[in-house]
Amino acid sequence: MRRIDFFILFYFSAFTFSFSQFNFDSIFSGSVLLKKISSSPVKYHTQVIYTQIDSVDGKPNFKNYYFNVNPENYFYCASLVKLPVSILALEKLNEITIPFDAIMFTDSSIACHKKVNSDTSSLNNYPSIENYIKRMLLVSDNESYSRVYEFLGVDYIQKNLHEKGYPEVRIVNRYDGNCFGKNNLISNPIIFLSKDLKVIYRQEELNSSHAPSPLKISMNVGKAYYNEKNKFINKPKSFAGSNYLSLLDCHNMLQELIFNSTKKFKITKDQNEFLIRYLSHYPRQSSSPRYNSKIYYDSYKKYLFYGDSKAIINDTNLIITNIVGQSYGFMSDCAYFLDKKNNISFMLSAVIYANEDEVLNDGKYDYITVALPYLAELGRQFYNYEINRKKISKE
């Protein structure tokens, strides 16, 4: 059995699904841009997952279709890892019986660690897992991700994702600060406090074991790159020591969160609704934290469908629940589309690599001219297809 076949069978075994063919050309041919990029999948590292959703006996029925989805088609996941990290943080809080709005102070034990005991974006000016998750899901905040990553620790992340059926995921890096290599495996001491600042839980430094790369394929990208000292390195950049989350796994996690078909995630109904709400919100819809809408415009993390415009989104019928990634020329989006007025419900996940000069860390990526127009048009073409698709409904 080919590796991709194994992944699909393993990860979708709990869902109703189909291997029937879908004519992606019918989508790509509707746009000059989509046709151009889809005809060069190696150059652009494109992957697309489309899930049709129909109702059978009152339950959602999923048909999943794939374009160029293959473990050997490597891409850098960037902020997509904020989805599993947010879910696991709520699970761990439930395990240790700490409310998710409890005050959380982060200490340090090695030189690269950051101490954090305030958060001016929260109502009480104190940090908490609740506010960190809001910041991650609303504007993809990296500091918030790093603090939650430290609370979890690498071993906890790997063990729990493996048990849930995601053995290929690898989350071993912060996204802020000066911790590199093995220092990323050492998590800060943390304390949780009540509202009157009394300690209710203490977590000592976590020194996690090394998590090897889950893939036996090349994880090299580009022709050259600038390293952390801004030195030009004339060879491809290796991502073998970086976080890894496939588009397929991210798509499945979002699907599980929204439909809770297998109850993999040990979170409460309120926590589940909290995650979906902030995955769906525009930054301006949040009162705490509050964001400047000129900087954090509505489409700030709504790449599919809206990504090529910074205008205010007035359509209140279409709700997009999603998580995005952007780094090193890669741009990705895993999304669930819901428009009850037009009887539309589907999932769409996609990734593109937009880096014409093939040099990483030079600040010259083609996000605005290539990636965002592509993802926005892709979302619109699938939405239009769903408008005309005859829905199956068997009650």
C-alpha positions in Angstrom: 0.0 0.0 0.0 1.3 3.4 -0.9 2.0 5.8 2.0 -0.7 8.3 1.1 -3.3 5.5 0.9 -2.3 4.4 4.4 -2.7 8.0 5.8 -6.1 8.5 4.2 -7.4 5.1 5.5 -6.0 5.7 8.9 -7.1 9.2 9.5 -10.5 9.0 7.9 -11.5 5.6 9.3 -13.9 7.2 11.7 -15.7 9.2 9.1 -17.9 8.3 6.1 -15.9 9.1 3.1 -15.4 8.4 -0.6 -12.5 7.8 -2.9 -14.6 8.8 -5.9 -13.0 11.2 -8.3 -13.5 14.9 -8.5 -12.7 17.0 -11.5 -10.5 19.7 -10.1 -10.0 21.0 -13.6 -13.6 22.2 -13.5 -12.6 24.5 -10.7 -9.2 25.5 -12.0 -10.4 26.2 -15.5 -12.7 28.9 -14.1 -9.8 31.2 -13.4 -6.6 32.1 -15.4 -4.7 32.3 -12.2 -5.8 29.0 -10.8 -5.2 27.3 -14.1 -1.6 28.7 -14.3 -0.7 27.7 -10.8 -2.3 24.3 -10.8 -0.4 23.4 -14.0 2.9 23.9 -12.0 2.3 22.0 -8.8 5.9 21.2 -8.2 7.0 24.8 -8.4 4.2 26.1 -6.2 4.0 23.0 -3.8 0.2 23.2 -4.2 -2.1 20.9 -2.2 -5.9 21.1 -2.0 -8.3 19.1 0.1 -12.0 19.5 -0.6 -14.7 17.9 1.5 -18.3 17.8 0.4 -20.8 17.6 3.2 -24.3 16.2 2.9 -26.9 15.0 5.4 -27.6 11.3 5.7 -30.0 10.1 8.4 -29.6 13.5 10.1 -25.8 13.1 10.3 -23.1 14.8 8.2 -21.7 12.6 5.4 -18.2 13.5 4.1 -16.7 13.0 0.7 -13.1 14.0 0.5 -11.2 14.8 -2.6 -7.4 15.5 -3.0 -5.3 17.5 -5.4 -1.5 16.8 -5.2 -1.8 15.7 -1.5 1.2 13.6 -0.8 3.6 13.4 2.3 6.5 13.9 -0.1 5.1 17.2 -1.2 6.6 19.0 1.8 5.5 22.4 3.1 6.3 24.4 6.2 3.2 24.4 8.4 4.0 27.6 10.3 0.9 28.7 12.4 -1.3 25.8 11.6 0.2 24.2 14.7 -1.8 26.7 16.8 -4.9 24.6 16.2 -3.7 21.4 18.0 -1.8 23.4 20.6 -5.0 25.3 21.5 -7.0 22.1 21.8 -4.4 20.3 23.9 -4.0 23.3 26.2 -7.7 23.1 27.1 -7.4 19.3 27.6 -4.4 19.7 29.9 -6.2 22.3 32.0 -9.1 19.9 32.3 -6.8 17.2 33.5 -5.2 19.4 36.3 -8.6 21.0 37.0 -7.5 24.6 36.4 -10.0 27.1 34.9 -8.9 28.4 31.5 -9.2 32.0 32.7 -6.8 31.4 35.6 -3.9 33.8 35.8 -0.7 32.2 34.4 2.8 33.4 35.2 5.7 32.1 33.1 9.1 32.0 34.8 12.5 31.1 33.3 15.2 28.5 34.0 17.7 29.0 31.1 19.0 32.2 29.5 16.7 32.1 26.4 13.5 31.8 28.4 11.1 34.7 28.7 9.5 35.7 32.0 5.9 36.8 31.6 3.6 38.1 34.3 1.4 40.7 32.5 -0.8 40.9 29.4 -2.1 44.3 28.6 -4.5 42.9 26.0 -6.6 41.2 28.7 -9.3 42.8 30.8 -7.3 42.3 34.1 -3.9 42.8 32.5 -2.8 39.3 33.5 -2.0 36.5 31.1 -4.2 33.3 30.9 -4.6 30.4 28.6 -8.0 31.8 27.6 -6.5 35.1 26.4 -3.5 33.4 24.8 -5.8 31.2 22.7 -7.9 34.1 21.7 -4.8 35.9 20.4 -3.6 32.9 18.5 -6.9 32.2 16.8 -7.9 35.9 16.1 -4.5 37.2 14.7 -2.2 34.2 14.8 -0.1 35.7 17.7 3.3 34.0 18.0 4.1 35.0 21.6 0.8 33.5 22.8 1.6 30.3 20.9 5.0 30.1 22.6 3.6 30.5 26.1 1.0 27.8 25.5 3.6 25.6 23.9 5.8 25.9 27.1 2.8 25.0 29.3 2.2 21.8 27.3 5.8 20.7 26.8 7.0 18.6 23.8 6.4 15.2 25.3 2.8 16.0 26.3 2.1 17.3 22.8 3.6 14.3 21.0 2.1 11.7 23.3 -1.4 13.0 23.1 -1.4 13.7 19.3 -0.1 10.2 18.8 -2.8 8.7 20.9 -5.4 10.7 19.0 -4.2 9.2 15.7 -1.8 11.9 14.5 1.6 10.2 14.8 3.2 12.3 12.1 2.7 15.6 13.8 5.9 17.1 15.3 5.7 20.3 17.4 9.2 21.1 18.9 9.7 24.8 18.4 8.6 28.1 19.9 7.8 31.0 17.5 9.4 33.8 19.5 12.5 34.5 21.6 16.1 33.2 21.3 15.7 29.5 22.1 17.1 27.3 19.4 17.8 23.6 19.0 17.6 21.5 22.2 16.8 24.6 24.2 13.3 24.5 22.6 12.8 21.2 24.4 13.2 22.9 27.8 9.9 24.5 28.9 9.7 27.3 31.4 8.4 26.9 35.0 4.8 28.0 35.2 2.4 28.9 38.0 -1.3 29.4 37.9 -3.0 31.8 40.3 -6.5 32.6 41.5 -8.0 36.0 41.0 -6.7 37.1 44.4 -3.2 36.1 43.2 -2.9 32.9 45.4 -1.0 30.1 43.8 -3.3 27.2 42.8 -0.9 25.1 40.7 2.8 25.0 40.1 4.5 23.3 37.1 8.3 22.9 37.2 10.6 23.1 34.2 9.8 20.4 31.6 12.8 18.9 29.9 11.4 16.9 27.0 13.0 14.2 25.0 14.1 14.8 21.4 11.4 14.3 18.9 12.9 13.1 15.6 11.6 14.1 12.2 8.5 12.1 11.4 9.3 12.0 7.7 11.9 10.0 5.8 11.8 12.4 2.9 13.6 15.6 2.0 12.6 18.6 4.0 14.8 21.0 2.1 13.3 24.1 0.5 14.6 26.7 -1.9 18.0 27.3 -3.5 19.6 29.4 -0.7 18.7 31.2 2.5 19.9 33.7 5.1 20.5 32.2 8.6 19.7 33.7 12.0 22.9 35.8 11.8 21.8 37.1 8.4 24.6 35.2 6.7 23.8 34.0 3.1 24.0 30.2 2.8 24.1 29.0 -0.8 22.2 25.8 -0.4 18.6 24.8 0.3 17.3 25.4 3.8 16.6 22.2 5.9 13.4 22.1 8.0 14.3 18.7 9.5 14.4 20.2 13.0 11.2 22.3 12.6 7.6 21.8 13.5 5.6 19.6 11.1 1.9 19.3 10.5 0.5 18.0 7.2 -2.4 19.7 5.5 -4.3 16.4 5.8 -3.9 16.2 9.6 -4.8 19.9 10.0 -7.9 19.4 7.8 -8.9 16.4 9.9 -8.4 18.1 13.2 -10.6 21.0 12.2 -13.2 18.6 10.9 -13.2 16.7 14.2 -13.4 19.9 16.2 -16.4 21.2 14.3 -18.4 17.9 14.0 -17.0 16.1 17.0 -17.7 12.8 15.2 -15.3 10.6 17.2 -15.0 12.7 20.4 -11.2 12.6 20.2 -10.8 15.9 21.9 -11.4 15.8 25.7 -12.8 19.2 26.0 -16.2 20.5 27.2 -19.0 21.7 24.9 -18.4 25.2 26.1 -14.7 24.9 25.3 -15.4 23.5 21.9 -17.8 26.4 21.1 -15.2 28.8 22.4 -12.6 27.5 19.9 -15.0 27.5 17.0 -16.1 31.1 17.9 -12.6 32.5 17.8 -11.6 30.5 14.8 -14.6 32.2 13.0 -14.4 35.7 14.3 -12.8 38.7 12.6 -10.4 40.6 14.8 -12.8 43.6 15.1 -15.4 41.3 16.6 -13.3 40.8 19.8 -13.7 43.3 22.6 -10.9 41.6 24.7 -8.4 41.5 23.3 -9.2 44.5 21.2 -7.5 45.1 17.8 -7.0 48.1 15.5 -9.1 47.2 12.4 -6.8 49.2 10.1 -3.9 46.8 11.0 -5.9 43.7 11.7 -8.5 44.0 8.9 -11.3 41.5 8.5 -9.5 39.2 6.0 -6.3 39.2 8.1 -6.5 35.5 8.5 -9.3 34.6 6.0 -7.1 33.8 3.1 -9.5 31.5 1.3 -12.3 33.6 -0.4 -11.3 37.0 1.1 -7.5 37.0 1.1 -7.0 39.5 -1.8 -9.0 42.3 -0.2 -8.7 44.4 3.0 -12.2 45.8 2.8 -14.7 45.4 5.6 -16.6 42.1 5.2 -20.3 42.9 5.3 -21.6 39.4 4.4 -23.1 38.1 7.7 -24.4 34.9 6.1 -21.0 33.3 5.2 -19.1 32.0 8.2 -15.5 30.8 7.7 -14.0 28.8 10.6 -10.3 28.4 9.9 -6.7 28.4 10.8 -3.9 29.7 8.7 -0.1 29.5 8.2 2.4 31.9 6.6 6.2 31.7 6.6 9.2 31.1 4.4 7.0 31.7 1.3 4.4 29.1 2.3 0.8 30.2 2.8 -1.8 27.8 4.0 -5.4 27.8 5.1 -7.7 25.1 6.5 -11.3 26.2 6.5 -14.9 25.2 7.0 -17.4 27.2 5.1 -21.0 27.6 6.3 -23.7 29.6 4.6 -27.1 28.5 5.9 -29.0 31.0 3.7 -27.6 29.5 0.5 -27.5 25.9 1.9 -23.7 25.7 1.7 -21.5 23.6 4.0 -18.1 22.4 2.9 -14.4 22.2 3.9 -11.5 23.4 1.9 -7.8 23.3 2.8 -5.0 24.5 0.6 -1.3 25.5 0.6 0.9 27.3 -1.9 4.6 28.2 -2.0 5.1 31.7 -3.4 8.8 32.5 -3.6 10.0 33.2 -7.1 13.7 33.8 -6.3 13.9 30.6 -4.2 15.8 32.4 -1.5 14.5 32.1 2.1 14.6 34.8 4.8 15.4 37.5 2.2 12.0 39.2 2.8 11.1 38.8 -0.8 8.0 36.5 -0.9 5.1 36.7 -3.3 2.3 36.6 -0.8 0.4 39.6 -2.0 0.9 39.1 -5.8 0.6 35.3 -6.0 -0.4 33.5 -2.8 -3.3 35.6 -1.5 -4.9 36.0 -5.0 -4.7 32.3 -5.5 -6.2 31.3 -2.2 -9.0 33.9 -2.4 -9.9 32.8 -5.9 -9.7 29.1 -5.0 -12.2 29.7 -2.1 -14.6 31.7 -4.4 -14.5 29.0 -7.1 -15.4 26.2 -4.7 -18.1 28.4 -3.1 -19.6 29.0 -6.5 -19.4 25.3 -7.3 -21.2 24.5 -4.0 -24.0 27.0 -4.8 -24.8 25.0 -8.0 -24.1 21.5 -6.6 -27.1 19.3 -6.0 -27.1 18.5 -2.3 -27.8 15.0 -1.1 -30.2 14.8 1.9 -31.4 11.4 3.2 -33.3 11.6 6.4 
